[in-house]
Amino acid sequence: MKKLKTPEMVIIDSPYKAPGKARWSLKEKLLLGLTPQQYISQALRNPFNWLFALIFAIGVPILAGRFFFGLSWATDSSYDYPWGLFLGFGLFTMVPLSSSGFQLGTAVQIFGRHDLEPIERLALLNGLLGYFFAVCFLLADLGQPWRLPYPMFFSFGPAAVLFLVAWHVATYLSVQIAEVSESFFEWIGFPMGKRAIHNITLGLTVAGIILSTLHQGALGALFTYAPGKVHPLWYSAPYQWLNFLVSSMPAGLCMVIVVSTIVSKTMAWRCDNNFINNLDKFTITLARGAAMGLATYFTMKLISIAHDNKWEYIASGWGLWYVFEITVGVLLPLVLLTFAIKNKKVGLIRIAALMTIFGVALNRFNTALITFNWKMAERFVPSWREVAITVTIFTIYIVVYRFILYRLPIVYSWKAEDEKALARESVVKTSDYSSVDDAMQPAVAYVGRADQLNPLPGCAASEE
């Protein structure tokens, strides 16, 4: 436990307030060691909380109105533009940015890159929250969201891509909840639950690889339902699913780079030394994977155009927009990443990662909204209520993200050393016992129990 600049506030990173002292209660953990009055005072001093409160004051009633008055009251989506902003951003953009979970899980658990363990949990959390709020956006878009169980349980449609996507997302969301729950069990002091999750980690990782790769491509396969509506430069029947899958790889890795940067700048007090001191190394490692993903994605885009012989569209107005997307969102980040990795320019890597996120998001917007029904004179413009609901749900995503990072051991290691210190203090003098063996029995019993609470190898907390 270490103290912050604010005297009354402490960082809870171990089960006990101090070696030999009482445990932290759940209330104290939730309030970060503060009294309710101190916690509210801290919250009111944060200007971002006032901005969030303003967004919620406007957006939450509109979100409630969407379910009370119906979908047509909140969105300008139509049969010509069915996706709307809820799915164009909430589903098609959030899902590829959340592919970090299965990628880092695969690297650590399957390929043995245990040096990436300090950032693995952040990648898993990014994946979990991204998928969860993609489902929230989906519920906001469904005309009758309370009937969601019917196509999944009562009226199967195994030949439909939507059926495939729904079950993959639901199943993979369950897998990610299990993966992140390991840190939750550490935080609440439930070592049996942590051991149970740890024993099935490999199986969860393999399941995550299968489910995530399948539905990332399945999102692209959805557009094969409307081959004449998507502009030819953004549509290729044989490669549509592959373009979506490949583009999700650099998107997820770059999202972790950006999020870890924000975390290190805005909540460095919550990060341990192992995370902060190695962040630049993690960033360069993730950038290498993102660069290879961008190179593969650019190659697939060229193959898609060449396979269908669509070169003549490049000379059109839509072609110039396509060149802008590829140049700013793919080629330029690829060049910057290559240069920055070679010269270890971490700041430049972070700029390139942000550009990559913009490029993948622009591709999803172009495919689902901007170039959809490209021959029509009228273009889709979301209503102000649709924008307000989208901003509100995304703000809830940010607030939940921050709430979890403040508390759970995601960017810091949960210290089990306090348990061992208590064990050492519990050893009484040998003169009080008939033999040395009798004197060691309480300590041995306690150390055995404490060792069960130790973090995974390579995740031990750094010394303060």
C-alpha positions in Angstrom: 0.0 0.0 0.0 1.4 3.4 -1.0 0.0 6.9 -0.4 -1.0 9.4 -3.0 -0.4 13.1 -3.0 -3.8 13.6 -1.5 -3.1 12.6 2.2 -6.4 10.9 2.9 -6.4 8.7 -0.2 -4.6 5.4 -0.5 -4.0 2.8 -3.2 -5.5 -0.6 -2.4 -3.2 -3.2 -3.9 -3.2 -6.0 -1.3 -5.7 -7.8 0.9 -4.6 -6.1 4.1 -4.3 -2.4 5.2 -0.8 -3.3 6.5 1.0 -6.5 7.5 -0.7 -7.8 10.6 -3.7 -5.4 10.2 -7.3 -5.9 9.3 -8.5 -6.7 5.7 -9.9 -4.1 3.4 -13.7 -4.3 3.4 -15.6 -4.4 0.1 -17.0 -0.9 0.8 -13.4 0.4 1.3 -12.3 -1.2 -1.9 -15.1 0.3 -3.9 -14.5 3.8 -2.4 -10.7 3.5 -2.9 -10.0 3.7 0.8 -12.0 6.9 1.3 -15.1 7.7 3.3 -18.2 8.4 1.3 -17.8 12.2 1.9 -14.2 12.1 0.7 -15.0 10.0 -2.3 -17.8 12.4 -3.4 -15.5 15.4 -2.8 -12.8 13.7 -5.0 -15.4 13.0 -7.7 -16.6 16.6 -7.8 -13.1 18.0 -8.2 -12.7 16.0 -11.5 -13.8 18.2 -14.4 -14.4 15.1 -16.6 -17.1 14.0 -14.2 -19.0 17.2 -14.8 -18.8 16.6 -18.5 -20.0 13.1 -18.1 -22.9 14.3 -15.9 -23.9 16.8 -18.6 -23.9 14.0 -21.2 -26.0 11.7 -19.0 -28.4 14.5 -18.2 -29.2 15.0 -21.9 -28.7 11.5 -23.2 -30.2 9.2 -20.6 -33.8 10.6 -21.1 -33.4 10.3 -24.8 -32.2 6.7 -24.5 -35.2 5.9 -22.3 -37.4 7.7 -24.9 -36.1 5.4 -27.6 -37.6 2.4 -25.8 -40.8 4.2 -24.8 -41.6 5.9 -28.1 -40.0 3.3 -30.5 -37.1 3.1 -32.8 -38.4 5.5 -35.4 -38.5 8.3 -32.8 -34.8 8.0 -32.2 -33.2 7.2 -35.6 -33.5 8.1 -39.2 -32.6 4.6 -40.3 -34.8 3.2 -43.1 -35.0 0.3 -45.5 -32.5 2.2 -47.7 -30.1 2.7 -44.8 -30.9 -0.1 -42.3 -27.6 -0.1 -40.3 -27.8 3.4 -38.8 -25.3 4.9 -36.4 -26.0 2.4 -33.6 -24.7 -0.5 -35.7 -22.3 1.5 -38.0 -20.4 2.7 -35.0 -21.5 0.6 -32.1 -21.2 -2.9 -33.7 -19.1 -2.7 -36.9 -16.5 -0.3 -35.3 -16.5 -1.4 -31.7 -16.0 -5.1 -32.5 -12.8 -4.9 -34.5 -11.3 -2.5 -31.9 -12.0 -5.1 -29.3 -10.0 -7.9 -31.0 -7.1 -7.3 -28.6 -8.3 -9.9 -26.1 -7.9 -13.0 -28.2 -4.6 -11.7 -29.7 -2.8 -11.0 -26.5 -4.3 -14.1 -24.9 -3.0 -16.2 -27.8 0.5 -14.6 -27.6 0.8 -15.2 -23.8 -1.0 -18.5 -23.3 -0.3 -20.3 -26.6 3.0 -18.9 -27.8 4.6 -18.3 -24.4 5.1 -14.6 -24.6 4.9 -14.2 -20.8 6.8 -10.9 -21.0 3.5 -9.4 -22.2 1.6 -10.5 -19.1 1.5 -7.1 -17.5 -0.5 -5.7 -20.4 -2.5 -8.9 -21.2 -5.2 -8.1 -18.7 -5.7 -4.6 -20.1 -6.1 -6.2 -23.6 -8.6 -8.7 -22.2 -10.6 -6.0 -20.5 -10.6 -3.9 -23.7 -12.0 -6.9 -25.5 -14.7 -7.6 -22.9 -16.0 -4.0 -22.6 -15.9 -3.5 -26.4 -18.0 -6.6 -27.1 -20.3 -5.9 -24.2 -21.1 -2.4 -25.3 -21.4 -3.5 -28.9 -24.3 -5.7 -27.6 -25.7 -2.6 -25.8 -25.7 -0.7 -29.1 -27.3 -3.7 -30.8 -30.1 -3.7 -28.1 -30.7 0.0 -28.8 -31.1 -0.7 -32.5 -33.4 -3.7 -32.3 -37.0 -2.9 -32.7 -38.1 -5.3 -30.0 -34.9 -6.1 -27.9 -36.9 -8.1 -25.4 -37.4 -10.7 -28.1 -33.7 -11.3 -28.6 -33.8 -14.8 -27.0 -36.3 -16.0 -29.6 -34.0 -16.3 -32.7 -31.3 -17.6 -30.5 -33.2 -20.3 -28.6 -36.7 -20.8 -29.9 -36.5 -20.2 -33.7 -33.1 -21.3 -35.0 -31.8 -20.0 -38.3 -28.5 -21.7 -38.7 -28.3 -20.8 -42.4 -28.3 -17.1 -41.5 -25.2 -15.1 -41.0 -26.9 -13.0 -38.3 -27.6 -16.2 -36.4 -23.9 -17.0 -36.6 -22.8 -13.6 -35.4 -25.3 -13.5 -32.5 -24.2 -16.9 -31.1 -20.5 -16.2 -31.7 -20.7 -12.8 -29.9 -22.8 -14.2 -27.0 -20.5 -17.2 -26.5 -17.3 -15.2 -26.9 -18.6 -12.6 -24.4 -19.0 -15.4 -21.9 -15.5 -16.5 -22.5 -14.1 -13.0 -22.0 -16.1 -12.6 -18.8 -14.4 -15.8 -17.5 -11.0 -14.5 -18.5 -11.3 -11.1 -16.8 -12.9 -12.7 -13.7 -9.5 -13.9 -12.6 -8.5 -10.4 -11.6 -11.9 -9.9 -10.0 -11.5 -13.0 -7.9 -8.1 -11.7 -6.7 -9.7 -8.3 -5.8 -12.5 -9.8 -3.7 -10.2 -12.4 -2.1 -11.6 -15.6 -3.6 -8.5 -17.7 -4.4 -10.6 -20.8 -5.2 -12.3 -19.0 -8.0 -9.0 -17.7 -9.3 -7.5 -21.2 -9.4 -10.5 -22.5 -11.2 -10.2 -19.9 -13.9 -6.4 -20.4 -14.1 -6.9 -24.1 -14.6 -9.1 -23.6 -17.7 -7.2 -20.6 -19.1 -5.8 -22.5 -22.0 -9.2 -23.8 -23.0 -10.7 -20.3 -22.8 -7.9 -19.0 -25.0 -8.5 -21.6 -27.7 -12.2 -21.0 -27.6 -11.6 -17.2 -27.9 -9.4 -17.7 -31.0 -12.1 -19.8 -32.7 -15.1 -17.6 -31.8 -13.4 -14.3 -32.4 -11.9 -15.1 -35.8 -15.2 -16.5 -37.0 -17.4 -13.6 -36.1 -15.0 -10.9 -37.1 -15.2 -12.4 -40.6 -18.9 -13.0 -40.3 -19.5 -9.3 -39.8 -18.0 -8.8 -43.2 -20.1 -11.6 -44.6 -23.3 -9.8 -43.6 -22.7 -7.4 -46.6 -23.0 -10.3 -49.1 -26.7 -10.0 -48.5 -26.6 -6.7 -50.4 -24.0 -7.1 -53.2 -25.4 -4.3 -55.4 -25.8 -1.7 -52.6 -22.3 -1.5 -51.3 -19.9 0.4 -53.6 -17.7 -2.0 -55.5 -14.5 -0.6 -54.1 -15.7 -1.6 -50.6 -17.2 -4.9 -51.6 -15.7 -8.1 -52.8 -17.8 -11.2 -52.4 -14.9 -13.7 -52.1 -12.8 -11.5 -49.8 -15.3 -9.5 -47.8 -15.1 -11.6 -44.7 -11.3 -11.8 -45.0 -10.9 -8.0 -45.2 -13.0 -7.6 -42.0 -11.0 -10.3 -40.2 -7.5 -9.0 -41.3 -8.3 -5.4 -40.5 -9.5 -6.2 -37.0 -6.0 -7.5 -36.1 -4.1 -4.1 -36.3 -7.2 -2.3 -35.0 -7.2 -4.3 -31.7 -3.5 -4.0 -31.1 -3.5 -0.3 -31.8 -6.5 0.2 -29.5 -4.4 -1.3 -26.7 -1.5 1.0 -27.5 -3.8 4.1 -27.3 -5.7 2.9 -24.2 -2.4 2.0 -22.3 -1.1 5.5 -23.2 -4.2 7.2 -21.8 -4.0 5.1 -18.7 -0.3 5.9 -18.1 -1.0 9.6 -18.5 -4.3 9.9 -16.6 -4.0 7.3 -13.9 -0.3 6.6 -13.4 -1.1 6.3 -9.6 -3.0 3.1 -10.3 -0.2 1.5 -12.5 2.6 -0.4 -10.8 6.3 0.0 -11.7 6.2 -3.2 -13.8 3.6 -1.7 -16.1 5.0 1.8 -16.3 8.6 0.9 -16.7 7.9 -1.6 -19.5 5.2 0.3 -21.3 7.5 1.5 -24.1 8.7 -2.0 -24.7 5.1 -3.3 -24.8 4.2 -0.5 -27.3 7.0 -1.4 -29.7 6.1 -5.1 -29.5 2.4 -4.4 -30.2 3.4 -2.0 -33.0 5.3 -4.8 -34.8 2.2 -6.9 -34.9 0.1 -4.0 -36.0 2.5 -3.2 -38.8 2.4 -6.8 -40.1 -1.4 -6.7 -39.9 -1.6 -3.4 -41.8 0.7 -4.8 -44.5 -1.5 -7.9 -44.9 -4.7 -5.8 -44.9 -3.3 -3.5 -47.7 -2.4 -6.6 -49.7 -5.8 -8.0 -49.3 -7.4 -4.8 -50.4 -5.3 -4.8 -53.6 -6.2 -8.4 -54.3 -9.9 -7.7 -53.8 -9.8 -4.9 -56.5 -7.6 -6.9 -58.8 -9.7 -10.1 -58.5 -12.9 -8.3 -59.5 -11.1 -5.9 -62.0 -12.5 -2.7 -60.4 -9.6 -0.4 -61.2 -11.8 1.9 -63.3 -13.6 3.0 -60.1 -10.4 4.6 -58.7 -10.8 7.5 -61.2 -14.3 8.4 -59.9 -15.2 10.6 -57.0 -15.8 7.6 -54.8 -12.4 6.4 -55.9 -10.7 9.5 -54.5 -12.5 8.9 -51.2 -11.3 5.3 -51.2 -7.7 6.4 -51.9 -8.0 8.8 -49.0 -9.1 6.0 -46.7 -6.3 3.7 -47.8 -3.6 6.4 -47.7 -4.5 8.0 -44.3 -5.8 4.9 -42.6 -3.5 2.2 -43.9 -0.4 3.2 -45.8 0.6 6.3 -43.8 0.3 4.5 -40.4 2.2 1.5 -41.9 5.1 3.8 -43.0 5.1 5.6 -39.6 5.1 2.3 -37.7 7.9 0.9 -39.7 10.1 4.0 -39.2 9.2 4.3 -35.5 9.8 0.6 -34.7 13.2 0.8 -36.3 14.2 4.0 -34.5 12.3 3.2 -31.3 10.1 6.4 -31.5 7.4 5.4 -29.1 5.6 8.8 -29.5 5.3 8.3 -33.2 4.0 4.8 -32.7 1.2 6.1 -30.6 0.3 8.7 -33.3 0.3 5.9 -36.0 -1.8 3.7 -33.7 -4.4 6.5 -33.5 -4.4 6.8 -37.3 -4.9 3.1 -37.7 -7.9 3.2 -35.4 -9.3 6.1 -37.5 -8.6 4.1 -40.7 -10.4 1.0 -39.6 -13.3 3.0 -38.2 -13.6 5.0 -41.5 -13.6 1.7 -43.4 -16.6 0.4 -41.3 -18.4 3.7 -41.7 -17.8 3.7 -45.5 -19.0 0.1 -45.9 -22.1 0.3 -43.6 -23.2 3.9 -44.0 -21.4 6.3 -46.4 -21.1 4.2 -49.5 -24.2 2.0 -48.8 -26.7 2.6 -51.6 -24.1 4.7 -53.3 -26.3 5.3 -56.4 -29.0 7.1 -54.5 -29.0 10.9 -54.5 -29.9 11.2 -50.8 -27.3 10.3 -48.3 -27.9 9.0 -44.8 -27.6 11.7 -42.0 -28.2 10.5 -38.4 -30.8 12.4 -36.4 -29.7 14.4 -33.4 -31.3 11.9 -31.0 -29.4 9.0 -32.7 -26.1 11.0 -32.1 -27.1 11.8 -28.5 -27.8 8.1 -27.7 -24.6 7.0 -29.4 -22.5 9.5 -27.4 -24.3 8.5 -24.2 -23.7 4.8 -24.5 -20.1 5.4 -25.4 -19.7 7.7 -22.4 -21.0 4.9 -20.2 -18.4 2.7 -21.8 -15.7 5.1 -20.8 -17.0 5.5 -17.2 -17.2 1.7 -16.7 -13.7 1.3 -18.2 -12.4 3.8 -15.7 -14.3 2.3 -12.8 -12.8 -1.1 -13.4 -9.2 0.2 -13.9 -9.4 2.2 -10.7 -10.1 -1.0 -8.7 -9.3 -4.3 -10.2 -5.7 -5.5 -10.7 -5.5 -4.8 -14.4 -2.5 -2.5 -14.7 -1.0 -3.4 -11.3 -0.3 -6.7 -9.5 -2.3 -7.8 -6.5 0.3 -8.2 -3.8 0.4 -11.5 -1.9 3.5 -10.6 -0.1 1.4 -9.2 2.8 0.1 -12.8 3.3 3.7 -14.0 3.7 4.5 -11.2 6.1 1.6 -12.2 8.3 2.8 -15.7 8.2 6.2 -14.7 9.4 4.7 -12.6 12.2 2.6 -15.6 13.3 5.7 -17.6 14.1 6.1 -17.6 17.9 9.2 -18.2 19.8 10.4 -21.8 19.8 10.8 -21.6 23.6 7.0 -21.7 23.9 6.9 -25.1 22.3 8.3 -28.5 23.2 10.2 -28.8 19.9 11.2 -26.8 16.9 8.8 -28.8 14.7 5.9 -27.7 17.0 6.9 -24.1 16.7 7.0 -24.2 12.8 3.6 -25.8 12.4 1.5 -22.5 12.5 3.9 -20.8 10.1 4.0 -23.7 7.6 0.2 -23.9 7.6 -0.2 -20.2 7.0 2.5 -20.0 4.3 0.8 -22.9 2.5 -2.5 -21.0 2.6 -0.8 -17.8 1.5 1.0 -19.4 -1.4 -2.4 -20.3 -2.9 -3.0 -16.6 -3.2 0.2 -15.8 -5.1 -0.3 -14.2 -8.5 0.7 -16.1 -11.6 4.4 -16.5 -12.4 5.7 -13.3 -14.0 2.9 -11.2 -12.5 4.3 -10.6 -9.1 4.1 -7.0 -8.0 7.1 -4.8 -8.1 8.7 -3.6 -4.9 7.6 -0.2 -3.7 
